[in-house]
Amino acid sequence: MKKIEAILRPEKVNVVKDALVEVGVSGLTTTPVTGRGAQRGVVHQGRGGQSVVIDMLPKVKLETVVQDADVEVVCDTIIKAAHTNEIGDGKIFISPVEEVIRVRTGERGEEAV
């Protein structure tokens, strides 16, 4: 099993979520986060011509755990749904998951995903 974490533009979260449901992924968690990468923030012109630098931008972290065989289709789906061709589209991180336990039933492993 793998945990997929995607850092996304906030306005793309619902598009990505809907696309993931279409490929059979319904279990996910989202968390509002701030961060910076290649985009390195933005500069806003304030009153009186003062520049205001915002170097930590709002993003959303989407997390899901999938079977190994589903990693490529899930990543491809996220990429297609989140893509704007602009800096700041996000990143995807993939990590191994040793165990999953469903609290309600006690099921373990892939059955719990």
N, C-alpha and C positions, 0 to 999 in steps of 0.2 A: 504494500500500500504506500501511497505517496500523499504528502500534504502539499497542496498548491496554494501559494500566497501570491496574490496579484495586487500591486499598488496601481490604482486607477484614478482617472479624473472623476470627480464626483458626478458630473453630468452623464457619465457613461455607465454608471453602476446598474441602473434598471435595464439598459440595453443588454449588458453582459449577462445579468441575471436571467432575463427572458431567453437569451440565446443558449445559456447553459441548461435551462429547463427543456428546451427543444431537443438537446442531445442526451437527456436523461439524468441530468445532475440537479437534484432538488435541494440537497442539504448543503447549506453554506452559511457563513457568518460574515458580517461586514462590521468594520470599525472605522469611525472617522479618525484620520491621522493627519499630521503635518509632516512635511519633509522637503528635501531638495535633492536634486540630482544634476543632470546636465543642464536643466533649465535655469538653475541657480537663482530662482526668484524673479520678481518683476519690480519695475520702478513705476510708481504713480506720481503724477504731478499734482502737488497739493496747492492750496491757496497761496497766492503770492509767489508762485513759481517754484516753491520748495519741492524738492524731490523726496519722496518717501520710498525707501527700499523695503520690500517684503521678501525676505530670503527663505522663509519657510511657508510653503504653499499648502493649501488644504487638498488632501487626497483621501481616498477610501481604500482600506485594506480589505480585500475579499479573500476568505480562506475556505477551502474545501478539502476533504480527504477522499481519494478515489483509488480504485484498484489500479495496479501497475499498467494493465492493458488499456486503460482509459486516459492515461496522462496526455498522450499526443493529441487526441481529439479534444480534450478539455482545453489544453493550451492553445490549439489552433482556433477554437471557438472564442476564447477570450481575446486573442489577438485580432481576429476579424471584427468582433463587436466593439472593441475599445479603440481601434485604430483611427487616428485623425490625420496622420502624417505630419504632426507637429511635435516639437520638443515638449516633453511632459506627458506623453501618452502612457507612461508607466513601465513597470517591470514585473516579471513573473519569477518566483523562486520556487524550486521543487526540492522537497526534503523527504527522506525515508520516514515512515511511521512504523514503529515496532509493534504497537498493539492498539486496538480500539475496543472499548467496552461500552455497550449500550446500557445505560443506567437502569432503564425501565425493566428490561428483560434479563440482563446479565449476559446477553450474547456477546461473543468475542470475535475478533478478527474481521474478515471480509463480510461476514453476515451482519455485523454491527454497523457497517458503513451504509 
